[in-house]
Each structure stands twice: as structure tokens, then as C-alpha cells.
Amino acid sequence: MDKVVIGLVEKVKIKGVKEVEVLAKIDTGSRTNSIDTNLASEAQLGPIIKSVSIKSSHGKQIRPVVKAKIEIGGKILIASFNIAPRGHLDYPVLIGTRTLKRGFLIDPIKK
């Protein structure tokens, strides 16, 4: 399997009922993907498939999870995203290792 080389910040397309393109943080310290509440609404993602307990620096939270088709570095796949308020953060989408293990290499100096 060919690996796609991506940087620590990467343009991603989130494909729900509507398609949106945003910058995402590539986070090898997180297992799961996360998407901002407003962005999930804008892309019209759904339905909610389950709820999960997430540990963060703010403690434990229960978050809804949706599946979405995404494109990263030209590679298209289906991934799960927990929905969280990320408006105060630099990037509305976080891509974790469960997705990164599906054919990506991270080059920290790639822009």
C-alpha cells in the first residue's frame, strides 16, 4: 500500500450532504478524529451513530459520533468523528491515529 505524505496541518474535505474544505490538525497524540459542532452542522453530517466518553485536559466528556467521507492528501476514506465545540481552537478538525494508520506518513516539515 502506498503511503500519502502529509504535514502537521493539512487541507481536508469533509463530505456530508454538503462538502466543506478546512485546515485540520494532524495529531499523533490523539486516537480519534474530532470536528467542530458548527462545521458538522454546516456539512450536514449525520446521523449520530453512537456516543463516546472522551478524556481530555478538561476531564471526561460524552460526545456524539458521526461518520463522514473525507479527503486528505488526495486519499478518500470513511472516518468517524466525535463532535465537540472547537471554535476556540486553531483548527476545526483534528485527525487522530485511527485514521492516520490507514495509509499516511507525517512529515513535520511539510507545508
DSSP file (Angstrom, degrees, kcal/mol; ACC not computed):
  #  RESIDUE AA STRUCTURE BP1 BP2  ACC     N-H-->O    O-->H-N    N-H-->O    O-->H-N    TCO  KAPPA ALPHA  PHI   PSI    X-CA   Y-CA   Z-CA
    1    1 A M              0   0    0      0, 0.0     2,-0.3     0, 0.0   102,-0.1   0.000 360.0 360.0 360.0 129.7    0.0    0.0    0.0
    2    2 A D        -     0   0    0      1,-0.0     2,-0.3   102,-0.0     0, 0.0  -0.570 360.0-135.7 -75.3 136.9    1.4    3.4   -1.0
    3    3 A K        -     0   0    0     -2,-0.3     2,-0.5   101,-0.1   101,-0.2  -0.736   7.6-136.3 -93.9 141.8    1.6    5.9    1.9
    4    4 A V  E     -a  104   0A   0     99,-2.7   101,-2.5    -2,-0.3     2,-0.5  -0.866  18.0-137.5 -96.6 125.9    0.4    9.5    1.4
    5    5 A V  E     +a  105   0A   0     -2,-0.5     2,-0.3    99,-0.2   101,-0.2  -0.739  31.3 171.1 -88.2 125.0    2.8   12.0    3.0
    6    6 A I  E     -a  106   0A   0     99,-2.9   101,-3.0    -2,-0.5   104,-0.2  -0.874  24.9-124.3-129.6 162.5    1.1   14.8    4.9
    7    7 A G        -     0   0    0      2,-0.3   104,-0.1    -2,-0.3     3,-0.1  -0.216  39.3 -91.4 -93.8-172.6    2.2   17.6    7.2
    8    8 A L  S    S+     0   0    0    102,-0.5    18,-3.1    99,-0.3     2,-0.4   0.706 120.7  37.9 -75.0 -20.5    1.1   18.5   10.7
    9    9 A V  E    S+B   25   0B   0    101,-0.4     2,-0.3    16,-0.2    -2,-0.3  -1.000  80.0 173.5-129.1 130.8   -1.6   20.8    9.2
   10   10 A E  E     -B   24   0B   0     14,-2.2    14,-2.9    -2,-0.4     2,-0.3  -0.989  35.5-112.6-141.6 143.7   -3.4   19.6    6.1
   11   11 A K  E     -B   23   0B   0     -2,-0.3    62,-0.7    12,-0.2     2,-0.4  -0.608  41.1-175.1 -71.1 132.5   -6.3   20.7    4.0
   12   12 A V  E     -BC  22  72B   0     10,-3.0    10,-2.3    -2,-0.3     2,-0.5  -0.973  21.2-142.0-130.0 147.6   -9.2   18.2    4.3
   13   13 A K  E     -BC  21  71B   0     58,-1.9    58,-1.9    -2,-0.4     2,-0.6  -0.940  12.0-158.5-105.8 127.8  -12.5   17.9    2.6
   14   14 A I  E     -BC  20  70B   0      6,-3.1     6,-2.4    -2,-0.5     2,-0.7  -0.936   8.8-159.4-105.3 122.9  -15.4   16.8    4.7
   15   15 A K  E     +BC  19  69B   0     54,-3.2    54,-1.3    -2,-0.6     4,-0.2  -0.837  33.6 133.2-114.7  97.0  -18.2   15.4    2.6
   16   16 A G  S    S-     0   0    0      2,-2.5    28,-0.2    -2,-0.7    29,-0.2   0.046  88.2 -48.9-105.1-139.6  -21.6   15.2    4.2
   17   17 A V  S    S+     0   0    0     26,-1.0     2,-0.3    27,-0.8    27,-0.2   0.891 141.8  31.8 -61.2 -37.9  -24.8   16.4    2.5
   18   18 A K  S    S-     0   0    0     25,-2.0    -2,-2.5    24,-0.0     2,-0.5  -0.850  89.8-126.7-113.8 155.2  -22.6   19.4    1.7
   19   19 A E  E     -B   15   0B   0     -2,-0.3     2,-0.4    -4,-0.2    -4,-0.2  -0.876  26.0-178.0-104.2 133.6  -18.8   19.5    1.2
   20   20 A V  E     -B   14   0B   0     -6,-2.4    -6,-3.1    -2,-0.5     2,-0.5  -0.971  14.0-151.5-128.1 146.5  -16.6   21.8    3.2
   21   21 A E  E     +B   13   0B   0     -2,-0.4     2,-0.3    -8,-0.2    -8,-0.2  -0.976  29.0 152.2-119.5 127.1  -12.8   22.2    2.9
   22   22 A V  E     -B   12   0B   0    -10,-2.3   -10,-3.0    -2,-0.5     2,-0.4  -0.901  47.6 -94.0-143.0 168.0  -10.8   23.3    6.0
   23   23 A L  E     -B   11   0B   0     -2,-0.3    70,-0.6   -12,-0.2     2,-0.4  -0.752  42.7-161.8 -85.1 136.8   -7.4   23.0    7.6
   24   24 A A  E     -Bd  10  93B   0    -14,-2.9   -14,-2.2    -2,-0.4     2,-0.5  -0.911  18.3-123.4-120.7 147.5   -7.1   20.1   10.0
   25   25 A K  E     -Bd   9  94B   0     68,-2.6    70,-2.8    -2,-0.4     2,-0.7  -0.780  20.2-142.5 -85.9 128.1   -4.5   19.4   12.7
   26   26 A I  E     - d   0  95B   0    -18,-3.1     2,-0.6    -2,-0.5    70,-0.2  -0.847  24.7-172.7 -92.3 115.1   -2.8   16.1   12.3
   27   27 A D    >   +     0   0    0     68,-2.8     3,-1.3    -2,-0.7    70,-0.4  -0.878  24.9 179.4-123.8 100.7   -2.5   14.8   15.8
   28   28 A T  T 3  S+     0   0    0     -2,-0.6    -1,-0.1     1,-0.3    68,-0.1   0.555  84.6  65.5 -75.0  -6.2   -0.5   11.7   16.5
   29   29 A G  T 3  S+     0   0    0     67,-0.0     2,-0.4     2,-0.0    -1,-0.3   0.431  94.7  68.0 -92.3  -0.1   -1.2   12.1   20.2
   30   30 A S    <   -     0   0    0     -3,-1.3    67,-3.0    65,-0.2    68,-0.2  -0.959  61.1-160.9-120.5 136.8   -5.0   11.5   19.7
   31   31 A R  S    S+     0   0    0     -2,-0.4    67,-2.3    65,-0.3    68,-0.3   0.873  73.9  54.4 -78.2 -38.0   -6.6    8.3   18.7
   32   32 A T  S    S-     0   0    0     65,-0.1     2,-0.3    64,-0.1    65,-0.1  -0.526  78.5-118.3-103.9 163.0   -9.8    9.7   17.5
   33   33 A N  E     -e   81   0B   0     47,-0.5    49,-2.4    -2,-0.2     2,-0.4  -0.675  27.9-164.8 -91.2 150.4  -10.9   12.4   15.0
   34   34 A S  E     -eF  82  94B   0     60,-2.2    60,-2.7    -2,-0.3     2,-0.4  -0.996   5.7-168.2-138.1 144.2  -12.8   15.4   16.2
   35   35 A I  E     -eF  83  93B   0     47,-2.4    49,-2.3    -2,-0.4    58,-0.2  -0.983  31.5-102.6-133.0 144.0  -14.9   18.0   14.3
   36   36 A D  E  >  -e   84   0B   0     56,-2.0     4,-2.6    -2,-0.4     5,-0.2  -0.334  28.1-124.6 -64.4 143.3  -16.3   21.4   15.4
   37   37 A T  H  > S+     0   0    0     47,-1.2     4,-1.8     1,-0.2     5,-0.1   0.907 110.7  47.3 -54.1 -47.9  -20.0   21.4   16.2
   38   38 A N  H  > S+     0   0    0      1,-0.2     4,-2.4     2,-0.2    -1,-0.2   0.870 111.7  50.1 -66.8 -36.9  -20.7   24.3   13.7
   39   39 A L  H  > S+     0   0    0      2,-0.2     4,-2.5     1,-0.2    -1,-0.2   0.889 108.5  52.3 -68.6 -39.6  -18.7   22.7   10.9
   40   40 A A  H  <>S+     0   0    0     -4,-2.6     5,-2.5     1,-0.2     4,-0.5   0.894 112.3  47.0 -61.4 -39.2  -20.5   19.3   11.4
   41   41 A S  H ><5S+     0   0    0     -4,-1.8     3,-0.7    -5,-0.2    -2,-0.2   0.913 110.5  51.6 -67.8 -43.6  -23.8   21.3   11.1
   42   42 A E  H 3<5S+     0   0    0     -4,-2.4    -2,-0.2     1,-0.3    -1,-0.2   0.892 113.4  43.9 -61.0 -41.2  -22.6   23.2    8.0
   43   43 A A  T 3<5S-     0   0    0     -4,-2.5   -25,-2.0    -5,-0.1   -26,-1.0   0.559 109.3-129.2 -79.2  -8.1  -21.6   20.0    6.3
   44   44 A Q  T < 5 -     0   0    0     -3,-0.7   -27,-0.8    -4,-0.5    -3,-0.2   0.941  39.9-178.7  56.5  52.6  -24.9   18.4    7.4
   45   45 A L      < -     0   0    0     -5,-2.5    -1,-0.1   -29,-0.2     3,-0.1  -0.477  17.4 -45.5 -78.6 152.4  -23.2   15.3    8.9
   46   46 A G        -     0   0    0     21,-0.5     2,-0.2     1,-0.3    20,-0.1  -0.827  35.7 -81.8 152.2 173.4  -25.3   12.6   10.4
   47   47 A P        -     0   0    0      0, 0.0    20,-0.5     0, 0.0     2,-0.4   0.574  62.2-118.9 -78.6 168.2  -26.9   10.6   11.7
   48   48 A I        -     0   0    0     -2,-0.2    18,-0.2     1,-0.2     3,-0.1  -0.609  27.9-171.1 -70.0 126.6  -25.3   10.3   15.1
   49   49 A I        -     0   0    0     16,-2.9     2,-0.3    -2,-0.4    -1,-0.2   0.710  58.8 -28.2 -97.1 -22.8  -24.2    6.6   15.3
   50   50 A K  E     -G   65   0B   0     15,-1.0    15,-2.4     2,-0.0     2,-0.4  -0.967  56.9-110.7-171.5 176.8  -23.1    6.5   18.9
   51   51 A S  E     -G   64   0B   0     -2,-0.3     2,-0.3    13,-0.2    11,-0.0  -0.969  30.1-165.8-122.9 144.4  -21.8    8.5   21.9
   52   52 A V  E     -G   63   0B   0     11,-2.7    11,-2.9    -2,-0.4     2,-0.6  -0.920  23.2-120.9-130.0 155.1  -18.4    8.0   23.4
   53   53 A S  E     -G   62   0B   0     -2,-0.3     2,-0.5     9,-0.2     9,-0.2  -0.860  32.5-165.2 -93.9 122.5  -16.6    9.1   26.5
   54   54 A I  E     -G   61   0B   0      7,-3.3     7,-2.1    -2,-0.6     2,-0.5  -0.926  11.1-147.0-113.7 130.4  -13.5   11.2   25.7
   55   55 A K  E     +G   60   0B   0     -2,-0.5     2,-0.2     5,-0.2     5,-0.2  -0.837  33.0 154.7 -92.7 129.2  -10.7   12.0   28.1
   56   56 A S  E >   -G   59   0B   0      3,-2.2     3,-1.9    -2,-0.5    -2,-0.0  -0.798  62.5 -84.7-138.4-177.1   -9.2   15.5   27.6
   57   57 A S  T 3  S+     0   0    0      1,-0.3     3,-0.1    -2,-0.2    -2,-0.0   0.685 128.4  57.4 -66.0 -15.3   -7.3   18.1   29.6
   58   58 A H  T 3  S-     0   0    0      1,-0.4    -1,-0.3     3,-0.0     2,-0.2   0.327 119.0-106.4 -95.0   6.0  -10.8   19.3   30.7
   59   59 A G  E <   -G   56   0B   0     -3,-1.9    -3,-2.2     2,-0.0    -1,-0.4  -0.690  63.2 -22.5 104.0-159.9  -11.8   15.9   32.1
   60   60 A K  E     +G   55   0B   0     -2,-0.2     2,-0.3    -5,-0.2    -5,-0.2  -0.700  59.2 179.6 -92.0 141.5  -14.2   13.4   30.7
   61   61 A Q  E     -G   54   0B   0     -7,-2.1    -7,-3.3    -2,-0.3     2,-0.6  -0.985  26.9-131.9-136.6 148.5  -16.9   14.3   28.2
   62   62 A I  E     -G   53   0B   0     -2,-0.3    -9,-0.2    -9,-0.2    -2,-0.0  -0.905  34.4-177.6 -97.0 124.9  -19.6   12.4   26.4
   63   63 A R  E     -G   52   0B   0    -11,-2.9   -11,-2.7    -2,-0.6     2,-0.1  -0.955  26.1-118.7-126.8 143.0  -19.6   13.3   22.7
   64   64 A P  E     -G   51   0B   0      0, 0.0    19,-2.5     0, 0.0     2,-0.4  -0.438  28.5-145.1 -72.4 154.0  -21.8   12.2   19.8
   65   65 A V  E     +GH  50  82B   0    -15,-2.4   -16,-2.9    17,-0.2   -15,-1.0  -0.976  17.8 178.8-126.2 136.0  -20.1   10.4   16.9
   66   66 A V  E     - H   0  81B   0     15,-2.5    15,-3.0    -2,-0.4     2,-0.4  -0.902  24.0-126.9-127.2 159.3  -20.8   10.6   13.1
   67   67 A K  E     + H   0  80B   0    -20,-0.5   -21,-0.5    -2,-0.3     2,-0.3  -0.842  31.5 175.1-102.6 146.5  -19.3    9.0   10.1
   68   68 A A  E     - H   0  79B   0     11,-2.6    11,-2.7    -2,-0.4     2,-0.5  -0.995  34.6-117.1-148.2 150.2  -18.1   11.1    7.2
   69   69 A K  E     -CH  15  78B   0    -54,-1.3   -54,-3.2    -2,-0.3     2,-0.3  -0.768  42.8-176.2 -82.8 130.5  -16.4   10.7    3.9
   70   70 A I  E     -CH  14  77B   0      7,-3.3     7,-2.4    -2,-0.5     2,-0.5  -0.918  22.0-149.4-129.6 156.3  -13.1   12.7    4.0
   71   71 A E  E     +CH  13  76B   0    -58,-1.9   -58,-1.9    -2,-0.3     2,-0.4  -0.989  18.8 172.5-126.3 123.3  -10.3   13.5    1.6
   72   72 A I  E >  S-CH  12  75B   0      3,-2.5     3,-2.3    -2,-0.5   -60,-0.1  -0.993  73.6 -14.5-130.5 123.4   -6.8   14.0    2.9
   73   73 A G  T 3  S-     0   0    0    -62,-0.7     3,-0.1    -2,-0.4   -68,-0.1   0.818 129.0 -53.6  56.5  32.3   -3.8   14.4    0.6
   74   74 A G  T 3  S+     0   0    0      1,-0.3     2,-0.5   -70,-0.1    -1,-0.3   0.366 113.3 119.1  84.7  -4.7   -5.9   13.1   -2.3
   75   75 A K  E <   - H   0  72B   0     -3,-2.3    -3,-2.5     2,-0.0     2,-0.4  -0.831  50.3-154.2 -98.1 129.7   -6.9   10.0   -0.5
   76   76 A I  E     + H   0  71B   0     -2,-0.5     2,-0.3    -5,-0.2    -5,-0.2  -0.877  26.2 148.3-107.1 132.5  -10.6    9.4    0.2
   77   77 A L  E     - H   0  70B   0     -7,-2.4    -7,-3.3    -2,-0.4     2,-0.5  -0.969  45.8-107.2-152.9 167.1  -11.9    7.3    3.1
   78   78 A I  E     + H   0  69B   0     -2,-0.3     2,-0.3    -9,-0.2    -9,-0.2  -0.861  43.9 172.2 -98.4 131.9  -14.8    7.0    5.5
   79   79 A A  E     - H   0  68B   0    -11,-2.7   -11,-2.6    -2,-0.5     2,-0.3  -0.965  31.1-118.6-140.4 155.8  -13.9    8.0    9.1
   80   80 A S  E     - H   0  67B   0     -2,-0.3   -47,-0.5   -13,-0.2     2,-0.4  -0.738  27.9-168.6 -92.4 142.9  -15.7    8.5   12.4
   81   81 A F  E     -eH  33  66B   0    -15,-3.0   -15,-2.5    -2,-0.3     2,-0.3  -0.998  16.6-141.1-131.9 131.9  -15.6   12.0   14.1
   82   82 A N  E     -eH  34  65B   0    -49,-2.4   -47,-2.4    -2,-0.4     2,-0.5  -0.738  27.4-127.5 -85.4 146.4  -16.7   12.9   17.6
   83   83 A I  E     +e   35   0B   0    -19,-2.5   -47,-0.2    -2,-0.3   -49,-0.0  -0.828  41.4 153.4-100.8 126.1  -18.5   16.3   17.6
   84   84 A A  E     -e   36   0B   0    -49,-2.3   -47,-1.2    -2,-0.5     2,-0.8  -0.981  53.4 -93.2-147.3 153.9  -17.1   18.9   20.0
   85   85 A P        +     0   0    0      0, 0.0     3,-0.1     0, 0.0   -49,-0.1  -0.624  51.3 157.7 -71.0 110.4  -17.0   22.7   20.3
   86   86 A R    >   +     0   0    0     -2,-0.8     3,-2.0     1,-0.1   -50,-0.1   0.211  34.5 111.8-117.4  11.4  -13.7   23.6   18.7
   87   87 A G  T 3  S+     0   0    0      1,-0.3    -1,-0.1     5,-0.1   -51,-0.0   0.761  77.0  54.4 -59.7 -26.8  -14.4   27.2   17.7
   88   88 A H  T 3  S+     0   0    0     -3,-0.1    -1,-0.3     3,-0.1     2,-0.2   0.518  98.3  82.1 -84.7  -5.6  -11.9   28.4   20.3
   89   89 A L  S <  S-     0   0    0     -3,-2.0    -3,-0.1     2,-0.1     0, 0.0  -0.532  88.4-114.9 -98.0 165.6   -9.1   26.3   18.8
   90   90 A D  S    S+     0   0    0     -2,-0.2    -1,-0.1     1,-0.1    -3,-0.0   0.810 100.6  40.5 -68.7 -30.4   -6.9   27.0   15.8
   91   91 A Y        -     0   0    0      1,-0.1    -1,-0.1    -5,-0.1   -67,-0.1  -0.976  64.1-152.6-127.7 131.0   -8.2   24.1   13.7
   92   92 A P  S    S+     0   0    0      0, 0.0   -56,-2.0     0, 0.0     2,-0.4   0.620  84.8  49.6 -75.9 -11.6  -11.9   23.0   13.5
   93   93 A V  E     -dF  24  35B   0    -70,-0.6   -68,-2.6   -58,-0.2     2,-0.4  -0.987  62.8-166.4-131.3 138.0  -10.9   19.4   12.6
   94   94 A L  E     -dF  25  34B   0    -60,-2.7   -60,-2.2    -2,-0.4     2,-0.6  -0.990   8.9-155.1-121.4 130.3   -8.4   17.1   14.3
   95   95 A I  E     -d   26   0B   0    -70,-2.8   -68,-2.8    -2,-0.4   -65,-0.2  -0.935  17.7-164.1-108.7 121.0   -7.3   13.9   12.6
   96   96 A G    >>  -     0   0    0     -2,-0.6     4,-2.0   -70,-0.2     3,-1.0  -0.319  35.4 -88.6-100.4-178.4   -6.1   11.1   15.0
   97   97 A T  H 3> S+     0   0    0    -67,-3.0     4,-2.3   -70,-0.4   -66,-0.2   0.745 115.2  68.6 -67.7 -26.5   -4.1    7.9   14.7
   98   98 A R  H 34 S+     0   0    0    -67,-2.3    -1,-0.3     1,-0.2   -66,-0.1   0.877 112.8  33.9 -61.0 -33.9   -7.0    5.6   13.9
   99   99 A T  H X4 S+     0   0    0     -3,-1.0     3,-1.9   -68,-0.3    -2,-0.2   0.870 114.8  57.1 -83.4 -41.4   -7.3    7.4   10.6
  100  100 A L  H >X S+     0   0    0     -4,-2.0     4,-1.7     1,-0.3     3,-0.5   0.796  96.7  64.2 -62.7 -29.2   -3.6    8.1   10.1
  101  101 A K  T 3< S+     0   0    0     -4,-2.3    -1,-0.3     1,-0.2    -2,-0.1   0.569  84.1  81.6 -69.6  -7.5   -2.8    4.3   10.3
  102  102 A R  T <4 S-     0   0    0     -3,-1.9    -1,-0.2    -5,-0.1    -2,-0.1  -0.086 126.7 -49.8 -94.8  36.0   -4.8    3.9    7.1
  103  103 A G  T <4 S+     0   0    0     -3,-0.5   -99,-2.7     1,-0.3     2,-0.4   0.751  97.2 122.6 112.8  30.1   -2.1    4.9    4.8
  104  104 A F  E  <  -a    4   0A   0     -4,-1.7     2,-0.4  -101,-0.2    -1,-0.3  -0.943  37.0-163.7-124.5 144.7   -0.5    8.2    5.9
  105  105 A L  E     -a    5   0A   0   -101,-2.5   -99,-2.9    -2,-0.4     2,-0.5  -0.973  20.3-137.3-117.9 139.5    3.0    9.2    6.8
  106  106 A I  E     -a    6   0A   0     -2,-0.4   -99,-0.2  -101,-0.2  -101,-0.1  -0.868  15.6-172.2-103.8 124.9    3.5   12.5    8.7
  107  107 A D    >   -     0   0    0   -101,-3.0     3,-1.9    -2,-0.5   -99,-0.3  -0.940  11.2-157.7-112.5 106.4    6.4   14.8    7.7
  108  108 A P  T 3  S+     0   0    0      0, 0.0  -100,-0.3     0, 0.0    -1,-0.1   0.711  90.7  50.8 -60.8 -21.8    6.6   17.6   10.3
  109  109 A I  T 3  S+     0   0    0   -102,-0.1     2,-0.3    -3,-0.1  -102,-0.1   0.524  82.9 111.4 -94.1  -3.9    8.4   20.0    7.9
  110  110 A K    <         0   0    0     -3,-1.9  -102,-0.5  -104,-0.2  -101,-0.4  -0.515 360.0 360.0 -71.1 131.9    5.9   19.6    5.0
  111  111 A K              0   0    0     -2,-0.3    -1,-0.1  -104,-0.1    -2,-0.0   0.371 360.0 360.0-106.9 360.0    3.9   22.7    4.4
